[in-house]
Amino acid sequence: GLYISNKFLRDIAAGLEPTLEKPGLGVFIGCLVAAATGHTVVLVDQTEDILAKSRKGIEDSLRKVAKKKFAENPKAADEFIEKTLSSISTSTDAASVVHSTDLVVEAIVENLKVKNELFQRLDKFAAEHTIFASNTSSLQITSIANSTTRQDRFAGLHFFNPVPVMKLVEVIKTPMTSQKTFESLVDFTKTLGKHPVSCKDTPGFIVNRLLVPYLLEAVRLHERGDASKEDIDTAMKLGAGYPMGPFELLDYVGLDTTKFILDGWHEMDTKNPLFQPSPSLNKLVAEKKLGKKTGEGYYKYK
């Protein structure tokens, strides 16, 4: 059994335009798990209304997948959708479902206090063997694990958007995570058809630690007036083979998300030149121009 919580923020589901109403990351981790491995998944969220929307989002996404996967065989497509949906149930009460699960994957709001309260509660009800994992991209896994009594059965499991498409999962080991827990999570990600990489519990893990400073350097290059946004984006696409330029990527990810990560790191290490705040980023976020999801960020979207 598996329990997945869900985040209704900033997450881009495959084949769905990003809006705040659409299912978040947790939904698609859950959907993927059920579909790929025949695990049973309980999707937990705050209200029945959100869960109903999530379920509809999963169904829409599954239909798209099934249409491609079983192009020649509509009957098999229907069976695939039916089978997957039958292994996903929903609940608004995490504590009541956690006692029969092997793995908890948390993907709620990026707020340490809120995460700690959730895990502290679940720790009381979960079975001895249950592994807890957080999908945080900006908080320290160790400081979340410390809210529980199962630090050895706690790790980071960081998926990437859009989850059904992106092959990578970062498996994060804290100094307390046991080798057995780590290996279980590596095996689990492989059963999902994902490629696990391992990293210590260090700010941003691998991808964000390299990506966010790079994005910010692009912003600073533009802020100094050294090159236009368009030329910077073109240069990185044609010169480095990146699929998106830095400004396109910032708008896609969400400027509020990037600022949130940067602010957290800056607070931890104020002297680090890579973590210095950006005036243009701060201005756009203050004006609620958060990128693609609001119709304007560094670029305008119709």
Backbone hydrogen bonds, N-H to C=O, Kabsch-Sander energy under -0.5 kcal/mol:
donor,donor_aa,acceptor,acceptor_aa,energy
2,L,40,T,-1.4
3,Y,103,L,-2.4
4,I,42,V,-2.8
5,S,105,V,-2.4
6,N,44,V,-0.9
13,A,11,D,-0.7
16,L,13,A,-2.3
19,T,17,E,-0.6
22,K,19,T,-0.9
28,F,24,G,-1.2
29,I,25,L,-2.2
30,G,26,G,-2.7
31,C,27,V,-2.6
32,L,28,F,-2.1
33,V,29,I,-2.5
34,A,30,G,-2.4
35,A,31,C,-2.5
36,A,32,L,-3.0
37,T,33,V,-2.2
38,G,34,A,-1.5
39,H,33,V,-0.8
41,V,87,S,-3.2
42,V,2,L,-2.5
43,L,41,V,-0.6
43,L,89,S,-3.1
44,V,4,I,-2.5
44,V,42,V,-0.6
45,D,91,S,-1.6
51,L,47,T,-2.0
52,A,48,E,-2.5
53,K,49,D,-2.0
54,S,50,I,-2.6
55,R,51,L,-2.6
56,K,52,A,-2.1
57,G,53,K,-2.5
58,I,54,S,-2.6
59,E,55,R,-2.4
60,D,56,K,-2.7
61,S,57,G,-2.4
62,L,58,I,-3.0
63,R,59,E,-2.5
64,K,60,D,-1.9
65,V,61,S,-2.2
66,A,62,L,-3.5
67,K,63,R,-2.4
68,K,64,K,-1.6
69,K,65,V,-3.0
70,F,66,A,-3.0
71,A,68,K,-1.0
73,N,70,F,-1.1
77,A,73,N,-1.9
78,D,74,P,-2.2
79,E,75,K,-2.1
80,F,76,A,-2.4
81,I,77,A,-2.2
82,E,78,D,-2.7
83,K,79,E,-2.9
84,T,80,F,-2.3
85,L,81,I,-2.7
86,S,82,E,-2.0
87,S,83,K,-0.8
87,S,84,T,-1.1
88,I,85,L,-1.4
89,S,41,V,-2.9
89,S,87,S,-0.6
91,S,43,L,-2.2
94,A,92,T,-0.6
96,S,93,D,-0.6
97,V,93,D,-0.9
97,V,94,A,-0.9
98,V,94,A,-1.6
100,S,97,V,-1.1
101,T,98,V,-1.5
102,D,1,G,-2.4
103,L,1,G,-0.7
104,V,131,I,-2.5
105,V,3,Y,-2.3
105,V,103,L,-0.5
106,E,104,V,-0.6
106,E,133,A,-2.7
111,N,109,V,-2.5
115,K,111,N,-2.6
116,N,112,L,-3.0
117,E,113,K,-2.3
118,L,114,V,-2.0
119,F,115,K,-2.7
120,Q,116,N,-2.4
121,R,117,E,-1.8
122,L,118,L,-2.6
123,D,119,F,-2.5
124,K,120,Q,-0.8
124,K,121,R,-0.7
125,F,121,R,-0.8
125,F,122,L,-0.6
126,A,122,L,-2.5
127,A,98,V,-0.7
130,T,127,A,-1.0
131,I,102,D,-2.6
132,F,153,R,-2.7
133,A,104,V,-2.5
134,S,155,A,-1.6
135,N,106,E,-2.8
144,I,140,Q,-0.9
144,I,141,I,-0.7
145,A,141,I,-3.1
146,N,142,T,-2.0
147,S,144,I,-1.8
148,T,145,A,-2.1
153,R,150,R,-1.7
154,F,151,Q,-1.0
155,A,132,F,-1.8
156,G,172,I,-2.3
157,L,134,S,-2.7
158,H,170,E,-2.9
159,F,157,L,-0.8
160,F,168,L,-0.6
165,V,162,P,-1.5
166,M,162,P,-2.6
169,V,195,H,-1.8
170,E,158,H,-2.3
171,V,169,V,-0.6
171,V,197,V,-3.4
172,I,156,G,-2.5
172,I,170,E,-0.6
173,K,171,V,-0.6
173,K,199,C,-1.7
174,T,172,I,-0.5
177,T,174,T,-0.8
178,S,152,D,-2.5
182,F,178,S,-2.4
183,E,179,Q,-2.8
184,S,180,K,-2.3
185,L,181,T,-2.1
186,V,182,F,-2.1
187,D,183,E,-2.6
188,F,184,S,-2.5
189,T,185,L,-2.5
190,K,186,V,-1.7
191,T,187,D,-2.1
192,L,188,F,-1.0
193,G,190,K,-1.9
194,K,189,T,-2.2
195,H,167,K,-3.8
197,V,169,V,-2.2
199,C,171,V,-1.9
201,D,173,K,-0.8
202,T,200,K,-2.1
205,F,202,T,-2.8
208,N,204,G,-1.0
209,R,204,G,-1.2
210,L,206,I,-1.4
210,L,207,V,-0.6
211,L,207,V,-3.1
212,V,208,N,-2.2
214,Y,210,L,-1.1
215,L,211,L,-2.6
216,L,212,V,-2.5
217,E,213,P,-2.2
218,A,214,Y,-1.8
219,V,215,L,-1.9
220,R,216,L,-2.6
221,L,217,E,-2.2
222,H,218,A,-1.9
223,E,219,V,-2.8
224,R,220,R,-2.1
225,G,222,H,-1.4
226,D,221,L,-2.0
227,A,221,L,-0.6
232,I,228,S,-2.4
233,D,229,K,-2.8
234,T,230,E,-2.7
235,A,231,D,-2.6
236,M,232,I,-2.2
237,K,233,D,-1.9
238,L,234,T,-2.9
239,G,235,A,-2.6
240,A,236,M,-1.0
241,G,237,K,-0.6
242,Y,236,M,-1.9
249,L,245,G,-2.5
250,L,246,P,-2.5
251,D,247,F,-2.1
252,Y,248,E,-1.8
253,V,249,L,-2.9
254,G,250,L,-2.3
255,L,290,L,-2.3
258,T,254,G,-1.9
259,K,255,L,-2.5
260,F,256,D,-2.3
261,I,257,T,-2.1
262,L,258,T,-2.7
263,D,259,K,-3.1
264,G,260,F,-1.8
265,W,261,I,-2.1
266,H,262,L,-2.8
267,E,263,D,-2.2
268,M,264,G,-1.5
269,D,265,W,-2.2
272,N,269,D,-1.2
275,F,272,N,-1.6
276,Q,273,P,-1.0
282,N,278,S,-2.6
283,K,279,P,-2.2
284,L,280,S,-2.3
285,V,281,L,-2.3
286,A,282,N,-2.2
287,E,283,K,-1.8
288,K,285,V,-1.6
289,K,284,L,-2.8
290,L,288,K,-1.1
291,G,296,E,-2.6
292,K,251,D,-1.9
293,K,251,D,-0.5
294,T,291,G,-1.4
295,G,291,G,-0.7
295,G,292,K,-1.0
296,E,291,G,-1.1
297,G,299,Y,-3.0
301,Y,295,G,-3.4
